[in-house]
Amino acid sequence: MDETQLIKGIQQGDRKAFQILVENYQRMVVNTCLGIVHNKADAEDLAQDVFLEIFRNAENFRGEAKISTWLYRIATNRSLNFIRNNKRKRFFQSIEETFIGGRNRTNEISETPTDQPDRNITDQQRADMLYRAIDKLPEKQRTAFTLNKYEELPYQQIAEIMDISLASVESLIHRAKKNLQEQLLDCYKKKCV
């Protein structure tokens, strides 16, 4: 089934066509979301939202771009909205904790099965440091960088997804790399890890 038939099938409510779409693109959508939100469970939830949106709004697909471009765009937007909403929630939770106090707070211990605990902690710390640095990038830089480095998309496809020029993508990725280098170098000098 080619892309045109797939979309027509979904637009007509064909569950088999929708199932094929999910099977073909689920990994890509989850990985896109994961590259932005850095949490597998959240990425999987967001991917479900993306596919539900596709199913509900298939009639809006104009066919001007490939299905994968449409999916990347929706996954990126959903992930960025998720981050924005979580930042608001954390802000209000911190205000609540300041005024009400953390009376009902529970301590969480993350368990990581490992043979070399010290090494895995350091690796996890480095990954967390990188994710925090990426999260501090301006939204467009973060999006372009994530699509290029995590999803390995070519600049032209990123331009289509973000609806910007190729030169803008090149500039965003260049600035993102420079900002990340500065943040990580600063952290290295302060011996964050």
C-alpha positions in Angstrom: 0.0 0.0 0.0 1.6 3.3 -1.1 1.2 6.6 0.9 -1.7 7.9 -1.2 -3.7 4.6 -0.7 -2.8 4.6 3.0 -4.1 8.1 3.6 -7.2 7.5 1.6 -7.8 4.3 3.6 -7.4 6.2 6.9 -9.6 9.0 5.6 -12.3 6.4 4.9 -12.0 4.9 8.4 -10.2 1.8 7.2 -8.7 0.3 10.4 -6.3 -1.9 8.5 -4.8 1.1 6.8 -4.4 2.8 10.2 -2.8 -0.3 11.6 -0.3 -0.3 8.8 0.5 3.4 9.4 1.1 2.7 13.1 3.3 -0.3 12.4 5.3 1.6 9.8 5.9 4.8 11.8 5.5 4.0 15.5 9.2 3.7 16.2 9.9 6.9 14.3 7.2 8.8 16.2 8.3 7.4 19.7 11.9 8.2 19.0 11.1 11.8 17.9 9.1 12.4 21.0 11.8 10.7 23.2 14.5 13.0 21.6 12.5 16.0 22.9 11.0 14.9 26.2 13.7 12.5 27.3 11.3 10.1 29.0 10.3 6.8 27.4 6.9 6.5 29.1 6.0 10.1 28.2 7.3 9.6 24.6 5.1 6.5 24.2 2.0 8.4 25.5 2.7 11.2 23.2 3.1 8.8 20.2 -0.4 7.4 21.0 -1.7 11.0 21.0 0.0 11.6 17.6 -1.6 8.6 16.0 -5.0 9.5 17.5 -4.7 12.9 16.0 -3.8 11.4 12.7 -6.8 9.1 12.8 -9.2 11.9 13.8 -7.8 14.5 11.4 -6.7 12.4 8.4 -9.1 14.4 6.1 -6.8 17.5 6.8 -3.8 15.8 5.1 -3.4 17.7 1.9 -0.6 15.5 0.5 1.8 18.4 0.0 4.4 16.6 2.0 5.2 13.0 2.8 3.4 11.2 5.6 6.6 11.0 7.6 7.0 14.8 7.4 3.4 15.2 8.7 4.1 12.8 11.5 7.3 14.4 12.5 5.6 17.8 12.6 2.8 16.6 14.8 5.1 14.6 17.1 7.4 17.6 17.5 4.6 20.0 18.2 3.0 17.6 20.7 6.3 17.1 22.5 7.1 20.8 22.7 3.5 21.5 24.1 4.1 18.7 26.6 7.3 20.3 27.8 5.6 23.7 28.0 2.7 22.3 30.1 5.1 20.4 32.4 7.1 23.6 33.0 3.9 25.4 34.1 2.9 22.5 36.3 6.4 22.4 38.0 6.3 26.1 38.5 2.9 26.0 40.3 4.0 22.9 42.2 7.1 24.7 43.4 5.0 27.7 44.5 2.6 25.3 46.3 5.5 23.6 48.0 7.0 26.9 49.1 3.8 28.1 50.7 2.2 24.8 51.8 5.3 22.8 52.4 6.2 19.4 51.1 4.1 17.5 53.7 3.1 14.7 51.4 6.4 14.4 49.6 7.7 10.9 49.0 11.3 10.0 48.3 11.7 8.3 45.0 14.6 5.9 44.3 15.3 5.0 40.8 16.5 1.5 40.3 19.0 0.7 37.5 20.1 -2.9 37.2 23.8 -2.8 36.6 27.0 -4.7 36.9 29.1 -1.6 37.3 27.2 0.9 39.4 29.8 3.7 39.4 30.2 3.7 35.7 26.4 3.6 35.0 25.8 6.4 37.4 28.4 8.5 35.7 27.0 7.6 32.2 23.5 8.5 33.5 24.8 11.8 34.9 26.4 12.7 31.6 23.2 11.8 29.7 21.2 13.9 32.2 23.6 16.8 31.8 23.3 16.6 28.0 19.5 16.5 28.2 19.4 19.5 30.5 21.7 21.4 28.2 19.5 20.5 25.2 16.4 21.5 27.2 18.0 25.0 27.8 18.3 25.6 24.1 15.7 28.0 22.5 12.8 26.0 21.2 13.6 26.2 17.5 17.3 25.3 18.1 16.2 22.4 20.3 13.8 21.1 17.7 16.2 21.4 14.7 19.1 19.9 16.7 16.9 17.0 18.0 15.5 16.1 14.6 19.0 16.2 13.1 21.0 14.4 15.8 18.5 12.0 17.3 16.4 11.3 14.2 19.2 11.8 11.8 17.0 13.7 9.4 18.6 15.7 6.6 18.4 19.5 6.8 15.9 19.7 3.9 13.4 17.4 5.6 13.8 19.4 8.9 13.1 22.6 6.9 9.8 21.0 5.7 8.8 19.8 9.1 9.5 23.1 10.8 8.2 25.1 7.8 11.4 27.2 7.5 14.1 27.7 4.9 17.1 25.4 4.6 19.4 28.2 5.5 17.4 28.7 8.7 17.8 25.1 9.6 21.6 25.3 9.0 21.8 28.4 11.2 19.7 26.9 14.0 21.7 23.7 14.2 25.0 25.7 14.1 23.8 27.9 17.0 22.5 24.9 18.9 25.9 23.2 18.7 27.7 26.3 19.8 25.3 26.9 22.7 25.7 23.2 23.8 29.5 23.4 23.6 29.5 26.5 25.8 27.1 25.0 28.3 28.9 21.7 28.5 32.3 23.3 28.7 31.1 25.5 31.5 29.8 22.4 33.3 33.0 20.5 32.7 35.1 23.4 34.2 32.8 23.3 37.2 33.2 19.5 37.4 29.5 18.8 37.2 30.2 15.2 36.6 
